[in-house]
Amino acid sequence: MCTFAALQLLILPNRQLFICDTAVNVDPTAEQIAEMTLLAAEQVQRFGLKPSVALVSHSHFGTSDAPSAQKMRAALEMIVQRAPDLAVDGEMRADFALSRPLRDAEFADSRLSTDANVLIMPNVDAANITYNALRMIAGGGITVGGILLGAARSAHIMTPSSTVRRIVNMTAVAVADAGAHPNQ
């Protein structure tokens, strides 16, 4: 299976936060979520960061049987089978994902030992709304993306509203990708 997904990076004052999938999959399947999670984790490592991945939902750790929550739980099972050493957990609400103390208070046995730095969303609406809300609230936060995951060669998504800084950031990512895969 070849899944494409868009990954956005927000460089905030106290953390870096990756949000996936903000532009490609309207309502991904559990299999697509599993694949995009693994692709996102690989990309985060290219930035020199250790991925700490939260599968975000309106519910957390089995509190809902809604289809989107079930989808995120099913994706987690697939991810753990394929990458047992990856720090990934869910389904969980965003507040639990972004706050280890909050998560530890209710779910001490979570697979995450730090605040999540990668949020995998159940659908494009959740991802795009979250990304754009945080981008605007952060104000001075730096954005990098959309980084297109799943393509055989480096490809990225730019929008007409891209700033000069964003274009420069994406050019740097493209050059780094090209250097990492010189024979492609």
N, C-alpha and C positions, 0 to 999 in steps of 0.2 A: 504494500500500500504506500502511496506517495501522497502525503498531506502537505499542503502549503498553509502557512499561517503568517500573520504579521505580528512582529514583536516590537514594542515600544519601550524605550528606556527613559525614565525620568531621573535626573541627577538632582536630588533634593538636598537641602542643607545638612541633614543628618543621616542620609541613606541613599542608596541607589535602588530603584524599584522598576522591575521589568513587568510589563502587562501584555498578555497574550490571550487571545487573538483579536486585534482591534479592527480588522478590515476584510478578512477573507471568508471565513466559515460562518454563515448565518446561524446555524444550529448544528454544531458538529456532533458526531456520534461519540460514544465512549472510546472507540478505537482511534478516531481522529484526535480526540483530546489526549489520549495516551501518547500518540506519536508526536503531536505538537509539544507536549510536555518534555519529551526526551530531546527534541530538537532545540527547544528553548534552553534547557539545561546545558546543552553542548555550547550554544552561543554565549551564554553567561560565562562559562568557563573561558571562552576566548577573550573575554574582557578581563580575565585574571581574577574573577570572583568565584566563590564557592556557591553554587545554587542552593537555595533553601526555598522549596516550592510548595505553595498552597493551592489546592484545588478549591476554588472559591464557589460558594453557593449561598442561598438564602438560609440554609439550615446548617447544622454542624453535627458531624459524627453520628448520623443516623436519626436525627430528630424529625425528619420528614421523609415521606415516601413519594414525594412529587417526582415526576419523571426526570427533571433536571438534577435533583439530588441523587437519585438512583444512578443516573448517567455518570456523575462525578465519582461515586463509590466504585462503580464498575471500572472506570478508567484507572482509579488508584490500584485496583487489583492487578490490572495489566501492566502498569508501570513498575510496580514492585517485583513482578515476575521477571520483567526485562532488565531492570536496573535496581537490584536489591540494595545497593549501597547509596542510592540517591536519597538525599534528605527531602522527602515529599510526604505530604499528608493531606487529608481532607475526607470528605467534603467539610468545609468550614466557612463560617462567616468571615468577612474581611477584617473585622475588628480582632478576631482571634488570630487570624493569619499575621497581622501586623504587630501584635503585642504578645511576646512570649510570657510575660507575667500573667496576663489575662488567660492565655491558653493553659499555662501550667496550673493555675488555680482550679480549673475544671477538668482538664485533660492532661494530667501529669505524664501519661504514657505516650504522648504525641511523638511522632518520628522526627519532629523539628526541634532542634535545640537552640535556635535563634529566631529572631523575627524573620518572616518570609521576605525574600527579595525578588521572588517571582510569583506573580499571581496569574493562574490559569483560570480563565473565565468560562462559564457554561455556554455562552453564546456571544455573538458579536455585539449585541446591544449592551450587555453588561460590561464588556471590555471597553468599548468605545466611550460609553458614558463615564466610566471610572477614569479612564485615561484623560479625557478632556476636562473633567471636573478637577482632577488633581493638578493637571497642567496649568489651569487658570488660577487655582487657589495658591499654588506654589509660587506664582509670580516669577521670581528670579530663577526658578528651576531650569536646568538645561535639558532639552529633549534630544534624543537620538532615535531615529526611526522614521518610518517603518522598515524594519529589517525583515525581508522576506525569507522565511524559513522553508526548507524542503526543496528548494531549487537546486539543480545540478551545478549551477554556477552562481556567483554572487549577483544578486538582484535586489533592488530596494524600492520602496514605495515613497514617492514624494507627492505632496499635494500643492495646489496653487497657493495655499497660505503659508508654505514653508518659508521660514526666515533665512537670511543669508547664513546665520550661524548654524542652523539646522542643515543647510545644504553642505556647508564645510564639514560638519560632523559626519554626515552620511558619506561624503567623499572619503574621509579618513577611514571609515568602516570598510568601504569598498576597496580601498587600497590595501588595507590590512588583510581582507579576505583574499584578494588577488595574490598577495605575497605568501599567504598560508597555503595556497593551491596554485602554484605557478604553472602547472601543466594543463590546467583546465581551459 
